[in-house]
Amino acid sequence: MSLFASERFNLLLANLQQQVCDDRTDAWPSDQLRAMADAGVMSWDLPAEWGGLDLASADYLEGLRLLSSACLVSTFVLTQRSAAVRRIVTTDNTASKQQLLPGLLSGEIFATVGISHLTTSGQHLKTPLVQVAETTDGFVFNGVVPWATGATQADFLITGGTLADGRQLLAAIPTDGAGVSVQSPVELMALNASQTGAVKLNRVVVSQKQLLHGPIEHVMQHGTGGGAGSLGTSALAIGATAGILRHMAEEMQRRSDLREFVAPLQAECDQLTADLRLAATGEHAAGAAAVEQLRRQANSLVLRSAQSWLAATKGAGYVSGHPAERAVRESMFFLVWSCPQPVLVANLRELACSGSIVP
Ligand SMILES: Cc1cc2nc3c(=O)[nH]c(=O)nc-3n(C[C@H](O)[C@H](O)[C@H](O)COP(=O)(O)OP(=O)(O)OC[C@H]3O[C@@H](n4cnc5c(N)ncnc54)[C@H](O)[C@@H]3O)c2cc1C
């Protein structure tokens, strides 16, 4: 039986759908993350030698898609933990693996990533946001990691910086280490319970033992588990859409006039779900371009679906606290989260109606 057909997984989904997480910066989806850990979700992305299930990419993405259809904020937090896990699993540094992976598997350790300044954030700035100096026995990190989800809750931050010669490195830095200052979460448009904020690094000493990858040019492109706009981000956008359409379908039970709008959105969502599976197995007709194409289309779909739900629920849906208004705010997240420049440009063109909507 497929993992996702199991009673345990379906109970988890039902549980996540019921326990709506507050959208406040002092909330944290601990119950949802605990429920995921109890259902074995934390083992999905770990290799068998570390006690994990090491799910194939298509299965892992299917899991993310289903979880995000039930609870976007906790699934988003899970992806940031998974991004940290990937960087640890792919390091040659066995000591770090031994130190971190068992706790990440059990859910006792929470790690997150602050890596956007190496991919998407502050790319127009002349000076790297985190600068690194090499010492005789390690490195010293200085600067600001602009974005780290759940940093306030994390035991370790997987982050990186840039040396004067342009080479970059990634390290596992304890959040209670000397010189590490986790800032209060910023007030966001939505997903506030992700407790996302900046982390200041003031002369943080990083030993060779904490080093995960590099120093090397473009460290994020070197076998460290994917950069911005990966299929995982599309899985969440498609999953969030599925959640929205589930609500709309419930509304449709009472209002058959909605069928005209729900049916095409659902067909598009089903098509993107199929495309996601093909892309994950490398069988998508667009080849490597499928990753970017999917994210563009998924962004477009989640935005249109959320706004359709709001329009369908009318003024009642516009009242603060209604799930439709929350879905609209949450859908906007995909315009800014881990969004590579070509995807952003395509989304802007669509919003400006200045280019054709790519099929
Ligand atoms: C809720 C949330 C959670 C996130 N969680 C994480 C996380 O856990 N880990 C992680 O690594 N990242 C995370 N991110 C970061 C995310 O993936 C993107 O990197 C981020 O949203 C990019 O936005 P930015 O403001 O940093 O971009 P920037 O490109 O730095 O833009 C900032 C500002 O700079 C100006 N600007 C931009 N480009 C130019 C230009 N060419 N010339 C002049 N001015 C310019 C604009 O005014 C812009 O508003 C998160 C983001 C959000 C919103």
The ligand as an ORCA input file, in Angstrom:
! r2SCAN-3c Opt
* xyz 0 1
  C       7.738     34.354      4.605
  C       9.099     34.156      4.036
  C       9.895     33.150      4.541
  C      11.175     32.953      4.047
  N      11.946     31.975      4.599
  C      13.201     31.814      4.176
  C      14.056     30.862      4.800
  O      13.684     30.157      5.742
  N      15.321     30.748      4.362
  C      15.795     31.494      3.332
  O      16.952     31.333      2.981
  N      15.012     32.399      2.729
  C      13.734     32.586      3.113
  N      12.936     33.544      2.510
  C      13.528     34.384      1.446
  C      12.904     34.188      0.072
  O      13.127     32.876     -0.379
  C      13.448     35.198     -0.942
  O      14.818     35.128     -1.024
  C      13.059     36.615     -0.568
  O      11.659     36.674     -0.434
  C      13.549     37.594     -1.620
  O      13.125     38.898     -1.213
  P      14.172     40.003     -0.745
  O      13.378     41.151     -0.226
  O      15.175     39.441      0.162
  O      14.829     40.352     -2.178
  P      15.850     41.468     -2.593
  O      16.186     41.194     -4.024
  O      16.959     41.602     -1.632
  O      14.959     42.787     -2.567
  C      14.869     43.639     -1.429
  C      14.555     45.055     -1.907
  O      15.684     45.497     -2.628
  C      15.284     46.295     -3.743
  N      15.843     45.740     -5.003
  C      15.700     44.492     -5.493
  N      16.366     44.348     -6.645
  C      16.927     45.552     -6.904
  C      17.735     46.052     -7.963
  N      18.100     45.289     -8.983
  N      18.138     47.317     -7.886
  C      17.786     48.113     -6.846
  N      17.021     47.708     -5.821
  C      16.590     46.442     -5.851
  C      13.768     46.288     -3.763
  O      13.297     47.485     -3.199
  C      13.386     45.141     -2.888
  O      12.177     45.357     -2.236
  C      11.662     33.771      2.997
  C      10.844     34.788      2.494
  C       9.594     35.000      2.999
  C       8.757     36.125      2.459
*
